Amino acid sequence: MSDSELIQIYTDGACRGNPGPGGWGALLKFGSKEKQLYGGESLTTNNRMELRAVIEALSALKRPCNVSVTSDSTYVLKGINEWLPNWKKRGWLTSGKKPVKNEDLWKSLDSLKSVHNIEWHWVKGHSGHLENELVDQLANKGIDELQAI
């Protein structure tokens, strides 16, 4: 897939307390165009916000696309690339026969994943990666605006 038809998505989640108030941020880039998305929830976890960021970004796409998703969340990347197929085979149970945490969000992400051609990438968080730093700021803005209400 050429870069001219590739949508680049960068995502991050944040939480102040775990659980606590949380936020998510996403940056979508297509050629010279950029779109920033963010939001928050009053009582959530960091993992839920990491998932929500990817879900909201993919939900913003209006048609099936070639997508590169970059996240600093090993939870999201291992979940989507390693754990998800087995969770589905086991009826949304972990290998320890316990219910999968955040099953509602994993099901949403699984559904969106089937619509798009997605490449998944990991980046070390808080390492100076420009887009990752931006989505971290957006996630924190989601919390700040939530707490300002």
Secondary structure per residue as TSV (DSSP state, phi and psi in degrees):
chain	resnum	aa	ss	phi	psi
A	1	M	-	360.0	134.3
A	2	S	-	-83.2	155.5
A	3	D	G	-61.9	-25.7
A	4	S	G	-69.1	-22.2
A	5	E	G	-111.2	11.1
A	6	L	E	-97.8	129.8
A	7	I	E	-97.4	124.4
A	8	Q	E	-97.5	128.9
A	9	I	E	-122.2	132.9
A	10	Y	E	-121.6	134.5
A	11	T	E	-135.9	156.2
A	12	D	E	-158.5	153.5
A	13	G	E	-126.0	156.6
A	14	A	E	-145.7	153.8
A	15	C	E	-148.5	138.4
A	16	R	S	-107.4	96.1
A	17	G	S	92.2	151.3
A	18	N	S	-142.2	87.0
A	19	P	S	-81.3	162.8
A	20	G	E	176.0	-168.0
A	21	P	E	-66.6	135.5
A	22	G	E	-133.7	162.2
A	23	G	E	-142.8	160.5
A	24	W	E	-134.1	151.9
A	25	G	E	-141.6	148.7
A	26	A	E	-146.1	144.7
A	27	L	E	-123.7	125.3
A	28	L	E	-110.7	130.1
A	29	K	E	-125.8	131.1
A	30	F	E	-138.5	107.6
A	31	G	T	60.3	-124.4
A	32	S	T	-92.6	0.8
A	33	K	E	-92.5	143.8
A	34	E	E	-135.8	145.6
A	35	K	E	-135.8	130.1
A	36	Q	E	-106.5	136.7
A	37	L	E	-130.8	145.6
A	38	Y	E	-160.7	163.2
A	39	G	E	-171.1	-179.6
A	40	G	E	-151.8	164.9
A	41	E	E	-136.2	143.0
A	42	S	E	-71.8	-34.2
A	43	L	E	-138.0	106.4
A	44	T	E	-154.7	-171.3
A	45	T	-	-123.6	163.2
A	46	N	H	-61.3	-42.9
A	47	N	H	-61.9	-38.8
A	48	R	H	-63.8	-38.1
A	49	M	H	-70.7	-36.7
A	50	E	H	-60.6	-45.3
A	51	L	H	-65.4	-44.2
A	52	R	H	-59.3	-38.5
A	53	A	H	-58.9	-45.9
A	54	V	H	-68.0	-42.8
A	55	I	H	-61.1	-46.4
A	56	E	H	-64.7	-39.6
A	57	A	H	-64.7	-48.1
A	58	L	H	-66.9	-33.4
A	59	S	H	-67.4	-22.6
A	60	A	T	-75.3	-15.6
A	61	L	-	-77.2	132.8
A	62	K	S	-89.0	-10.4
A	63	R	S	-153.2	167.0
A	64	P	-	-58.9	135.2
A	65	C	-	-138.3	160.8
A	66	N	E	-86.3	123.5
A	67	V	E	-132.1	141.7
A	68	S	E	-114.0	116.5
A	69	V	E	-105.0	124.8
A	70	T	E	-116.9	126.1
A	71	S	E	-139.0	154.8
A	72	D	S	-97.3	8.5
A	73	S	-	-95.2	108.2
A	74	T	H	-66.9	-28.0
A	75	Y	H	-59.4	-48.5
A	76	V	H	-65.5	-47.6
A	77	L	H	-70.0	-42.5
A	78	K	H	-67.5	-38.7
A	79	G	I	-59.7	-48.1
A	80	I	I	-73.7	-35.5
A	81	N	I	-94.3	-24.1
A	82	E	I	-120.9	-50.5
A	83	W	I	-83.6	-35.5
A	84	L	H	-54.7	-47.7
A	85	P	H	-58.4	-39.5
A	86	N	H	-73.2	-36.9
A	87	W	H	-57.9	-44.4
A	88	K	H	-65.3	-42.0
A	89	K	H	-61.6	-34.9
A	90	R	T	-91.8	11.7
A	91	G	T	69.6	40.5
A	92	W	S	64.9	38.8
A	93	L	B	-116.1	148.1
A	94	T	-	-75.1	173.7
A	95	S	T	-61.9	-23.6
A	96	G	T	-87.6	12.2
A	97	K	S	65.4	26.0
A	98	K	-	-104.0	152.8
A	99	P	B	-60.3	141.3
A	100	V	-	-66.7	129.0
A	101	K	T	-69.1	143.1
A	102	N	T	63.2	31.8
A	103	E	H	-53.6	-39.4
A	104	D	H	-59.5	-43.3
A	105	L	H	-73.6	-38.1
A	106	W	H	-62.2	-39.0
A	107	K	H	-65.4	-40.6
A	108	S	H	-62.3	-45.9
A	109	L	H	-64.7	-40.9
A	110	D	H	-59.8	-42.0
A	111	S	H	-63.9	-45.5
A	112	L	H	-66.3	-36.1
A	113	K	H	-60.4	-32.6
A	114	S	T	-75.1	-14.7
A	115	V	T	-85.5	-32.1
A	116	H	S	-114.7	158.7
A	117	N	E	-93.3	104.3
A	118	I	E	-115.8	132.9
A	119	E	E	-104.9	133.5
A	120	W	E	-106.8	134.7
A	121	H	E	-134.6	143.8
A	122	W	E	-107.9	142.8
A	123	V	-	-133.2	141.9
A	124	K	-	-67.3	127.4
A	125	G	T	-70.0	150.9
A	126	H	T	54.6	40.5
A	127	S	S	-116.2	11.6
A	128	G	S	90.8	2.3
A	129	H	-	-66.3	116.9
A	130	L	H	-52.3	-54.1
A	131	E	H	-68.0	-36.8
A	132	N	H	-65.1	-38.4
A	133	E	H	-65.1	-39.0
A	134	L	H	-64.2	-46.4
A	135	V	H	-69.8	-27.4
A	136	D	H	-63.8	-43.6
A	137	Q	H	-62.4	-40.5
A	138	L	H	-64.2	-41.8
A	139	A	H	-61.7	-42.1
A	140	N	H	-69.7	-32.1
A	141	K	H	-63.9	-37.1
A	142	G	H	-59.4	-40.6
A	143	I	H	-70.2	-45.6
A	144	D	H	-58.3	-44.6
A	145	E	H	-69.3	-33.1
A	146	L	H	-65.0	-43.0
A	147	Q	H	-75.8	-16.2
A	148	A	T	-81.4	-12.5
A	149	I	-	-73.2	360.0
